[in-house]
Amino acid sequence: MKYFYLLVFVWVFLFSCSRNKAVKEKEAENPFYDKAFEYREKKIPDSAFFYFNKAKELFLQNKDGFSAGKCLVNMGIISTDKGDYFGSQEILLEALRYFDKNKKEHFIYLGSNFHELGVASSELKNYSQAIVFYNQSLKYAQDSASLLVTKNSIANAYRRIGDYKNSLSIFQSILAQKTDSTEFARALSNFAFTKWQQNPNYRAKAELLKALSIREEEHDLWGQNASYSHLADYYTQTQPDTALFYAHKMYWVAKKIKSPDDQLESLQKLVKLSPARETKQYFEIYQNLDDSLQTSRNAAKNQFALIRYETEKNKAENLVLQKDNAGKRYQIIILIFGIVLVIVVGFLWYKKRKQRLELEAKNAIRESQLKTSKRVHDVVANGLYRVMTEFENQQEINKDHMLDRIEDLYEKSRDISYEKPELPDQDFQKKISDLLASFATETTKIRIAGNTPKLWKKVNSKAKSEVEHIIQELMVNMKKHSGANNVVIRFEDQQDQVIIYYTDNGIGISEGTGFKNGLTNTGNRIEAIHGAITFDNTAEKGLKIKISFPIS
């Protein structure tokens, strides 16, 4: 359950309470700071980020590191809220340089900064590191509200890594304290849900419903969203109809609070629990929402990176100008000749450097966009096409299998902007067999030969990954364009090389089809593993391809 938005709002509220005096003191000397808060309160995060960044630079010019640190904390919160977790961690770690752990007036910002580092680590599923950051945040908690929020975060992180003993101990300590109804309901629901995860026979119904009742009385929509998620999971195995009811409630509330991550989670539950006639509808909603969310987050990440890049570039340009001015003062004694010479040389160097920096920035952004586009094509587009193909060709839908596939696709698309190493595949032969079998239909026969564990045993992980995408690309294009009803894939081990023969009886390669673009992408992958691809143009009908690459 993605519950971090509520925690972010709590910390933002604490910031608002403590900032009024600081804003009045700094307004005259740094108008950007107040403007940043105005945009943040109007929920225009990109403009708020921009002005916090400008305010930070002005504070640094005035040698006010403490205020610059506060700007960085706010920038980190905005980055986390927009899904740029790596960028958020970088900004928040930079902010620590400007706070003094021995000054009490810095404690609220240190607590918030460490807490937000924990949130970003949790979203990146590094729960052990998140616990370290949360514990650091506890040292600087200034009131019971922030203390309870952080303890709840630590307990949830322990639950994520399966340490139910520590998780339950913290939730019990919260319940034992005198807290308001909102905090009590949150701790009670989390405690019951964790207890049930530890022991599936535990009857958590009464506690979960009590927490929900409190949240409904308090009109706590974020809390209701969490309760509906817990109840849907709790009833999934024993009372699927009740679980479906709560999944619908969660989806409704998630839309009302405008939380796309919680909408995706509720849609996953609806796909699993709904009747077969409704499953496809929810899957299509899920697909469109996930695509929109990834596009939005990638755009925000690039925008924030560009804002910071422009600032650093301007700082470099200012240093150059300062250096030129200092040089001019010392060169007055050589009169006009020396002055003209310095101006000409400095201008040409500055212009060339500026052009180079701009070109490097554009190339970096373009390269990032191309890489993201390629990964979207490989992971999301072809993956979704494969899932849809299986869906169309199955008379009866295996919901558990489909949910597993959707969950895997969700995890891959969620982290699509980040470079993550693939885990070694212990049964690659079966993976290839399942991939090819997923494209077989009553009218399209797919025959496989030579796909044995022995063949893949000597092939490294990178080559396996590329081979999987190559085969998937061939099958997707066969399905879309060839019209083939008979496909043969044969694998051979010949003199320290793997040979893949692909044959179909379709229309072959015709002009103007999208298949040629797919083959271009396939060729790039083969080149990456030092392989070769050959097309047999002598065939009267269909398509024959030979692919080879070295084993090591």
C-alpha positions, 0 to 999 in steps of 0.5 A: 500500500503506497501510504507515503503521500499522507506522510508527506502532507504531515511533514509539509504541514509541519513546515508550514507551521514553522516557516511563517516567521522565517518567511517574514524575516527573509522576504525582503532579501529573498523574494524567491523563497516566498514565491516558492511557498505560494506555488507550493500551496497552489499545488503547482509543484514544478514552479515551486521547485524552480523558485526554491532552487532560485531561492537556494542560490540567492541564500548561498550568495548571502552565505545563509546555508541554513535557509539554503538547506530548507529550500533543498528539503522542500525540493526533495519533498517535491521530487519524492511526491512526483516519483523522482526517488533517486533525484530526491535522495540526491537533493536531500543528502545535499541538504544535510551539508547545511544543517547543524546537528547541535543546533535545536532550531535545525532539528525540525528540518533534520527530522523532516529530511531524514524522514523523507530519505526514508520515504524515498528508500521505501519507494525504491524497496530498500526497506533496510536503509529506510529504517536507518533513515527513519531512526535518524529522524526520530532523534530530531522529532519535535512533537508527538505527531511527528514521532508517531508518523515516523514510528508508523513508517518504521513499523511498516518497513519492518513488515515489508521485510518480514520482520513481524516481531519488530513491526508488531512491537512498534504498533503495540507501543503506539496503541498503548499511548494516548493518541488522537482517533486518527493515529489510533485508527492507523496503528490499529489497522496496521497492527491487525493487518500485520498480525494477520500477515504473520499468522493467516489464521488470526481473526483481524476482522473486528479490529480492521472494521473498528479502524475503518469505522473511526476513519469514516467518522473522522472523514479521513479519506486517506485512512479509509483508502488504507483500510479498504486495501487491508480488508480487500486483502484479508477477505480475498481467500475466504470471501472473494465477494466481500473482497471485491466490495472493498476493492471497489471502495478503494478504487472510488476513494483513490480516485477521489484523493487523486492518488494514481498509485493507489488506483493502480493497486485497487485495479490490480485487486479488481482484475483478480476478483472481478467476474471474467466479463469485467476483467478486460475492462479493468485491465485496459483502465490499468494499462492506460493509467500506468502508461500516463503515470510513467510518462508524467513521472519521466517528464517531471524527472527530466524537468527537475534535472534540467532546472538544476543543470541550468543553475549549475551552468549559470554559476559556472558562467558567473565565475567566468565573468568574475574571473574576466573582471578581475583580470581586466583590473590587473591588465589596465596597465597594458592599455587598450591592447591588453583589454581588447585581447582579454575580451576577445579571447574570453568571449570566444572561449565563453561562447564555445564553452556555452555551446558545448554545455548546451549540446551536451545537455541536449544530447544527454536528455535525448539519450535518456529519452531514447533509452526510456523509449526503447525500454518502454518498447521492450518491457511494456509494449511487447510485454503487454502485447504478449499478455493480450495475446494470451488473453485473447487465445484462452477460452478460460481465464486463469486470474491468478496467472494473469495477476502474476503477469500484471504484477511483474509488468507493473514492477518493471514499468514502475522502475523503467527509468532506473537501471536495475540489474536483472536477476540470473534466470535459473530455468531459461529453457522453460522461459523461452518455451513459455514465451514461444507458447504464448503466441501459439493459437489454434490457427498458428502452430509454433514448433520448437527444437533444440531448446534444452537446459544444456544449450543455455548453461554456458550462455551468460546472463546478458546474452540470455536477456538480449536473446529473450527480447530478440525472440519476443520481437520476432514473435510480436512482428510475426503475429502482427504482420506475417499472416503465418500459420506455421512457425519453426524455431530451432536452436543449435550449439555449433563450435562455441556458438549458439545458432537460432533458425527462425522460419515461417510461412507468412508473407515475408518482408514487404515494403511499408510494414512496421516489421522492418523497424522491429528487425532494426531493433533486433539487429542492434541487440544482436550486435550488442552480443557480438552476433550476426543475423542473416536473411534467406532471400531465396525462399519462395514464400515466408521468412527464414532468418539465421541468428548466431552469437558466441557463447562466451 
